[in-house]
């Protein structure tokens, strides 16, 4: 039996075998259809009316054999991920443990990313995980988890550090509301009593946090698929798989070690 990792198995199934499901076939009519598609491609620069098959893969132009039974098992296992229900984000989830966050600015962006993920009904359900697995099997790479560490900078106003102050006012319903206002007294040319300064990140981390969430969902899905397919395949012996849920931590440690060597 051939030894493959779970990622290699998925790539083989989705790029070489599952495209045979719903394929045209090698009959004369099939050749005619394929020729029409080629003409369409040449004239329009794209293909139209080519719906994906039940595994989410565009059928091949012409094939002469059926998909391998192991690939169908793989495809069915991936589809079954959609029935596993929703996924939850653990309390205290921190996708950026390699960076310090003394002011809580990174945590604020992570919280915004969590709110965004939870607000999208498709972002945390099984169908999203199926899409992740299939997409990255075809791309032969996982979600991009790399992120640049942001700098902490003071909030500026017209090129100068801004001042803020807490103020109160009644809203249209007559209720007293607190709000943040400009804390610099333009007449006296100085900060108002109780004014404070604020800090911000040089760039948002919301998108990067969502990408790292996708990475962890993808790794968890690979473990589920490995567990379900191990020992069930006829020509593939799956290699052991241990999910790598935080490759960015190892990457940061390696970079730190290299920096220490360079400074020695």
N, C-alpha and C positions, 0 to 999 in steps of 0.2 A: 504493500500500500504506500501511496505517496504521502509524505509528511508535509503538512502545510500549517501555517498560523491562521488564526481566524480571519485576520484582515486579508491575507492572500486568498483564502477560500472565498470570501465575499467578492473580491475583485474578479476572480475566475468566474464565479456564478453570474455576476451582473454584467460583465463585459464580453464573455465568450459563449455563455449557454442560455441565459434567460431571454436573450434577444431572439432566440429561435422560436419562442412561444408566439404564435400569431404571425409568423413570417409568411412571405408570399409563397415560397416553395419553388421548385425547379421545373414546373410545367411550362409549356409554351405560353399559356396565359400569364403565368408568373413572369416570364421573360418580358412579355409585352408590358405588364405593369411596371416592372423595373425600368424598362426603357422610358416609359412615360415619366417616371420619377426623375430619371436622369435629364430628360428634356426640360422638365419643370425646374430642376436645380440650375441648369445652364441659363434659362431664360429669366428666372425670378431671383436667383441667388439664394433661395431658401426652399425648404420643403413645406408643403401645406397638407392638411388633412391626413396627418400621420399621427394617430393617437397611440399613446403608450398601451402596452398590454397589461394584464392583471397584476404584473410585478412592477409596473411603473417604468418599464424599459421599452424604448422604441424598437419594434420588430425589425429584423434585418431585411435587406432587399431580397436576397435569394439564399436559402439554405437547403441542403439535401438530407439532413438528418434531424432527429428529434433532440431536445435538450437532455443532458445527462440527468438521470434520476437523482443523483446527489445534489445537483444544482436546483432541482425542483424542491427538494427538502430544505435547502438553504433559503430559497425564495419564500416558501411557506412559513418558515421559522421567522423570517424578517417581517412578513405580513402580520404574523400573530402578535408582534409587539404592539400593534395598534389596539389590541383588545386588553392590554394590561392596565388601562385606565390612566389617570393623571399621575404626574410626578410632582414631588414636593421639594422645596428648597429648605435645607436644614436651618434651624435657628442658629444665628451667629455665623452663617456662611460667609467666608472671606476669600475671594478669589485672588487677592493680592497680598499674601502673607509675607512676601519677600521685601516689602517696603514698609517703612515706619509711617505712622499716621498720628502724630501727636495732636494735631488740631481736629481730627475727625473728618477731614475733607474727603479722603478716599472712602470712608465708611458712608458718607452722604451720597456719593456717586453710586456705590454698591446698592444702597437702599433704593435709589432711583431706578437702577437696572432691575431690581427685584419687582418693583411696582410695575415697570413696563412689561416684564415677562408675564406677571400674573394678570395684567390687563388684556393680554392677547390670549384668547381662548385656545389657539392652536399652538402656542409656544411651549406649553408644558404637558401636552397630551401625547398619547401613543403614536398618533399619526405623524407628529413632528419628529419623533424618534425614528420612525420608519424612513422618513425622508432623509434624515441625517445619515443613517446607515447606508441607504442606497446611493445617495449622492457621493459620499466619501469613498464608497467601494469603487465607484466609477472613476473618481478623481485620484484614487490610490494614495490618499493622504487625509488625515483628520482635520477637524476645524482648526483654524489658525489661532493659537492661544498667545502669540507673542504680543507684548505691549511695552511701550516706552514709559519709563518712570516719569511722572509729571513733576514739575517744579512747583514749589509753593511761593506764591507772590502776593503782594498786598494789592487790594482792590484800588484801582486808580480812578480819578475823575479829572479829565482835562490835563492829563500828564502829571498830576500830583496825587499823593495818597489821599483817599477819600475818608471822610468822617461820617459816622452814622449815630443816630440817637433814637431811642424808643419814645414814641409819642402816642397820644390818645385822642380820639375824636368820635363823635356820634355818627352812626350810619343813617341811611334813609329811614330806618325803622326806629330810630331814637335810641338804639343800643350803643353802649360805649365799646369801641374797638381799639385794640393796640395795633400800631403799624410802625414800620421803620422809615425814618425820614432823614433828610440831609442834616448832618450834625455840625455843619460849619456855619458860623455866624458871619455872613458876608459883610454886615455893617461894622462889626467889631474886629473883623479879620482874625478870628480865632475860633477854636472848637467850642461848641456849647457845653454847658455843664453836663457831665455824664456821657459825653460823646465817646465813641470807641471806633477803632479801625477794624477792618475785616480782611480776611485772606481767602484766596481762591487757588485752584489748581490751574496750571498753564494750559491744560487741555482736558476734555471730558474723558472719563473712564467708563462711561455707561456701555458703549459699544464693545469695548474690550471685555468688560465683565460678562456681557451676554455671550460673547464668543467663548469665554472660559466655561460658562455654564453649558454651552453646547458640547464642548470637549468632554466634560464630565458625564453628561447624559450619553454621549456616544460611547465612552469607555464602559459605562454601566451596561449599555445595550450589548456591547461585544461580549461581556462576561455572561449575560443571559443567553446569548446565542451559542457561545462556546459550551455552556452547561447543557443546553438542550440538544446540541448536535453531536457532542462527544460520544463516540461508539456507535452512532447510527448510520455512518456513511460507508459506502461499499468500496470506494477506491481511495479515500482520504483518511489518514490518521492525523487528527488534530494535535498540534503541539500545545503544550501547557500555556495557559494565558493568565496573567495577573494584571488587572487594570492599573494603568498609570494615571491616577486622577489629578496629580499636581506636578507635571513635568517642569513647570516654571520654577518650582522650589529647587529642584536639582540643578536646573540651568543657572539659577542665581548663585547657588553654592559653588558651582564650577567657575563662574565668572569671578566670584570673590577670591577663590583659591588662586586663580591666575593672577589677579591683581596683587595678592600678597607676594607671589613669586617675583613679579616684576618690580615690586618695591623693595625686595630684599637686597 
